[in-house]
């Protein structure tokens, strides 16, 4: 076994999985791409098969990774695991520094890694996430380049079937079931993401329409503002065009910010750890007319006796550092409360 993947699409009950050797580029199978858009990190695990929940036991030998995975396997990963959680004081400083660097109408995401020293029960954790987040993309995968990741992403990057592409602008965060109207900061943050996506689609001369106004989308114990885009497929759609489009589209403003280059450079300068595949995208690619890619967020990167959860928040000129810290805690607890550990 070189690499494996297991996933459950939003709204579905069946799981999909496979194992095999990863190959560079986008091919039929399960695709992985990092936050940094490195060519060496764009991979496809090509083997795939369908299996039912009762057949998850077929993968338990793989998921008992504390026994079947050696330390050397994790040392081959392209990006290092953060050594420790970021302190509250450091995160507040990072947020304050980013606020000072931003202009009006600009945004950057500040990430707070949360690390632990435990051995996860991946099988039970995957089942917990699948049950708790029926509308999320629930995933667990391993490759030598990425390491092990597990999580439940609420954010679609891009999907296609037949003649139409679909994406979403997801931003803004608050506790689920909040009765009040969305506050100005979250509305502004989500509008920035919506406007950016529209500008990228315009730059590629793509015809689209989108939902207006945005709806509230539940993600377990928290909720977000969401706008769905429906895009006519371009006549020149092929892998070369698609790869170029994805490099402009990902990382999204919800995980990087805008203007994209300024936000990206702010992140690289502020964060002293590697995001790796956090903020990149993952998902099944069956053909040019049938794929579903999701942003890798609400996920943990896992080693034998270590793990790291990446919690980020969108920073604008109107952000409050303490509130941004509180948001990372809410996002983390929404997933970490569903994770099981081995005795």
C-alpha positions in Angstrom: 0.0 0.0 0.0 1.5 3.3 -1.1 -1.4 5.7 -0.8 -5.2 5.5 0.0 -8.3 7.6 0.1 -11.8 7.3 1.5 -14.5 10.0 1.1 -18.2 10.6 1.3 -19.8 13.3 -0.9 -22.2 15.8 0.6 -25.7 14.5 0.9 -24.8 10.9 0.0 -24.8 7.8 2.2 -22.2 5.7 0.4 -18.5 5.9 0.8 -15.9 5.7 -1.9 -12.3 4.6 -1.5 -9.2 3.1 -3.1 -5.5 2.5 -2.7 -2.6 2.8 -5.1 0.4 4.8 -6.2 0.1 8.6 -6.5 0.9 10.2 -9.9 1.7 13.9 -10.6 -1.0 15.9 -12.2 -4.8 15.6 -12.6 -6.0 12.2 -13.7 -9.0 9.9 -13.0 -8.9 9.2 -9.3 -8.5 11.2 -6.1 -6.8 14.5 -6.6 -4.7 16.4 -4.0 -3.3 20.0 -4.3 -1.5 22.0 -1.7 -2.1 25.6 -0.6 1.1 26.7 -2.3 0.1 25.3 -5.8 3.4 23.4 -6.0 3.6 21.2 -9.1 5.2 18.5 -7.1 2.3 18.5 -4.7 -0.5 18.2 -7.3 -1.2 14.5 -7.3 -3.8 11.9 -8.2 -4.2 8.6 -6.3 -5.5 6.6 -9.3 -7.1 3.5 -7.8 -10.7 3.7 -6.9 -13.6 1.4 -6.0 -17.0 1.8 -4.4 -17.8 0.2 -1.1 -20.6 0.3 1.4 -20.4 1.2 5.1 -20.3 -2.5 6.0 -17.2 -2.8 3.9 -15.3 -0.1 5.8 -13.7 -3.0 7.8 -11.7 -3.8 4.6 -9.8 -0.5 5.2 -9.3 -0.9 9.0 -5.8 -2.5 8.6 -4.8 0.6 6.7 -6.5 3.0 9.2 -4.8 1.3 12.1 -1.9 3.4 11.1 -0.1 3.3 14.5 0.8 -0.4 13.6 1.0 -0.4 9.8 2.8 2.9 9.3 6.5 3.5 10.1 8.0 6.9 11.2 9.9 7.0 8.0 6.7 7.2 6.0 5.8 10.5 7.6 9.3 11.9 7.2 8.8 11.8 3.4 6.1 14.4 3.4 6.7 17.6 1.4 5.7 19.9 4.2 6.7 19.7 7.9 4.1 19.3 10.6 4.0 22.4 12.9 5.9 21.6 16.1 3.3 23.0 18.5 0.1 25.0 18.7 0.3 28.7 18.2 -0.2 30.7 21.4 -3.1 33.1 21.9 -0.7 36.0 22.3 1.1 35.2 19.0 -2.1 34.8 17.1 -3.5 38.1 18.4 -0.3 39.7 17.3 -0.4 38.1 13.9 -4.0 39.3 13.4 -3.1 42.8 14.5 -0.1 42.9 12.1 -2.3 41.8 9.2 -5.0 44.4 10.0 -2.4 47.1 9.9 -1.2 45.9 6.5 -4.6 45.7 4.9 -6.4 48.5 3.0 -10.1 49.0 2.7 -11.8 46.2 0.7 -8.8 43.8 1.3 -8.7 40.5 3.2 -6.2 37.9 4.3 -6.7 34.7 6.2 -4.7 34.2 9.4 -4.3 30.5 10.5 -3.9 29.2 14.0 -2.6 25.6 14.2 -3.8 23.5 17.1 -1.6 20.4 17.8 -1.9 17.4 20.1 0.0 14.3 21.1 -2.5 11.5 20.7 -3.1 8.5 18.4 -6.3 8.9 16.5 -8.8 6.1 15.8 -9.2 7.0 12.1 -12.0 4.6 11.4 -14.2 5.8 14.2 -13.3 9.4 13.6 -14.3 9.1 10.0 -17.6 7.5 10.9 -18.2 10.2 13.5 -17.6 13.0 11.0 -19.8 11.4 8.3 -22.7 11.1 10.8 -22.2 14.6 12.2 -21.8 16.5 8.9 -24.2 15.1 6.3 -23.8 18.1 4.0 -20.0 18.2 4.2 -17.3 16.4 2.1 -15.9 13.9 4.6 -12.4 12.6 3.8 -9.4 10.6 4.9 -6.4 10.1 2.7 -2.7 9.3 2.8 0.2 9.8 0.3 3.9 10.0 1.0 3.9 13.6 -0.2 0.9 14.8 2.0 0.9 12.5 5.0 -2.5 11.5 6.5 -5.4 14.0 6.6 -8.9 13.5 7.9 -11.8 16.0 8.1 -15.1 17.4 6.9 -15.0 20.3 4.5 -18.1 22.5 4.0 -16.6 24.3 1.0 -16.9 23.3 -2.6 -14.1 24.5 -4.8 -15.6 23.4 -8.2 -17.7 20.6 -9.5 -18.9 19.7 -13.0 -21.4 17.4 -14.5 -22.6 17.5 -18.0 -22.5 21.2 -19.3 -22.3 23.2 -16.1 -19.7 24.1 -13.5 -20.6 25.1 -10.0 -18.7 26.8 -7.2 -19.5 28.7 -4.0 -18.4 31.8 -2.1 -18.2 30.7 1.5 -17.2 33.2 4.2 -18.3 34.7 7.5 -18.6 32.6 10.7 -20.8 32.6 13.7 -22.4 30.0 16.1 -25.0 27.9 14.4 -28.6 29.0 15.0 -27.8 32.7 15.8 -31.1 34.6 15.7 -29.7 38.0 14.9 -28.9 39.3 11.4 -25.3 38.8 10.2 -23.0 41.6 11.4 -21.3 44.1 9.0 -17.8 42.5 9.3 -19.1 39.0 8.2 -21.2 40.5 5.4 -18.3 42.5 4.1 -16.0 39.4 4.3 -18.4 37.3 2.3 -19.0 40.0 -0.3 -15.2 40.3 -0.9 -15.1 36.5 -1.7 -18.2 36.7 -3.9 -16.8 39.7 -5.8 -13.4 38.0 -6.3 -14.8 34.8 -7.7 -17.0 36.9 -10.1 -13.8 38.8 -11.2 -11.9 35.6 -11.9 -14.8 34.2 -13.9 -15.1 37.4 -15.9 -11.3 37.3 -16.6 -11.9 33.9 -18.2 -14.9 35.2 -20.1 -17.2 32.6 -18.4 -20.9 33.1 -18.4 -22.4 32.6 -15.0 -25.2 33.6 -12.6 -25.3 33.3 -8.8 -27.7 33.2 -5.9 -28.5 36.6 -4.4 -28.7 37.4 -1.5 -26.4 34.8 0.2 -27.9 32.1 2.3 -26.8 30.8 5.7 -25.1 27.4 5.4 -24.8 25.2 8.5 -21.5 23.5 9.3 -22.2 21.6 12.5 -21.9 23.9 15.5 -21.1 26.9 13.3 -22.6 28.5 10.2 -21.4 30.6 7.2 -22.7 32.9 4.5 -22.8 31.2 1.1 -23.4 32.3 -2.5 -23.6 29.6 -5.2 -22.3 30.3 -8.7 -23.6 28.4 -11.8 -21.2 28.6 -14.7 -21.6 27.6 -18.4 -18.8 25.2 -19.3 -16.3 26.8 -21.7 -16.0 25.3 -25.2 -12.2 25.0 -24.8 -12.4 23.0 -21.6 -9.5 20.6 -21.3 -6.8 19.8 -18.8 -4.4 22.5 -19.9 -7.1 25.2 -19.7 -8.4 23.7 -16.4 -5.0 23.6 -14.7 -4.4 27.2 -15.6 -7.8 28.2 -14.3 -7.3 26.2 -11.0 -4.0 28.0 -10.4 -5.8 31.3 -10.5 -8.8 30.1 -8.6 -7.0 28.3 -5.8 -6.3 29.0 -3.0 -9.6 30.8 -2.8 -10.1 34.2 -1.1 -11.8 32.3 1.7 -8.5 30.6 2.5 -6.0 33.1 1.2 -7.5 36.6 0.7 -7.6 39.4 -1.8 -5.8 40.9 -3.6 -4.5 37.4 -3.9 -0.8 38.2 -4.3 -0.8 40.6 -1.4 -2.7 38.3 0.9 -0.5 35.3 -0.1 2.7 37.3 0.7 1.2 38.5 4.0 0.5 34.9 5.0 4.0 33.7 4.0 5.5 36.6 6.1 3.3 36.2 9.1 2.8 32.5 9.6 6.0 30.7 10.8 4.7 27.3 9.9 3.7 25.5 6.7 0.1 25.1 5.8 0.9 22.2 3.5 -2.3 20.9 2.0 -4.5 23.0 4.3 -6.3 25.5 2.1 -5.5 23.5 -1.1 -8.1 21.3 -2.7 -9.0 17.6 -2.8 -11.6 15.3 -4.4 -12.6 12.8 -7.1 -11.9 13.4 -10.7 -13.6 10.9 -13.0 -13.3 12.8 -16.3 -13.4 16.4 -17.8 -17.2 16.3 -17.4 -17.4 14.7 -14.0 -15.4 15.9 -10.9 -16.0 17.4 -7.5 -13.1 19.3 -5.8 -13.4 20.7 -2.3 -11.2 23.1 -0.3 -9.2 21.2 2.3 -10.3 22.8 5.5 -11.8 21.6 8.8 -9.2 18.9 8.7 -6.4 17.4 10.7 -3.0 16.3 9.5 -2.1 13.1 11.4 1.1 11.3 12.4 1.4 8.2 14.5 1.3 10.0 17.9 0.8 13.6 16.7 -1.8 15.6 14.9 -2.5 19.2 13.9 -5.8 21.0 13.2 -5.6 24.1 11.1 -8.1 26.8 12.0 -8.2 30.0 10.0 -10.2 33.2 9.9 -10.7 36.0 7.4 -9.1 39.3 8.5 -10.3 42.7 7.2 -9.8 46.2 8.4 -12.8 45.9 10.7 -11.6 42.6 12.4 -11.2 42.4 16.1 -8.2 40.2 17.1 -10.0 38.7 20.2 -13.1 37.8 18.1 -10.8 36.2 15.4 -9.2 34.1 18.1 -12.6 33.0 19.4 -13.6 32.1 15.8 -10.6 29.7 15.5 -11.7 28.0 18.7 -15.3 27.5 17.4 -14.0 26.1 14.1 -11.7 23.7 15.9 -14.2 22.4 18.4 -16.7 21.7 15.6 -14.3 19.0 14.4 -12.2 18.0 17.3 -15.3 17.2 19.4 -16.0 14.4 16.9 -12.5 12.9 16.8 -11.9 9.6 18.6 -8.6 8.5 20.1 -7.1 5.2 20.8 -6.7 4.0 24.4 
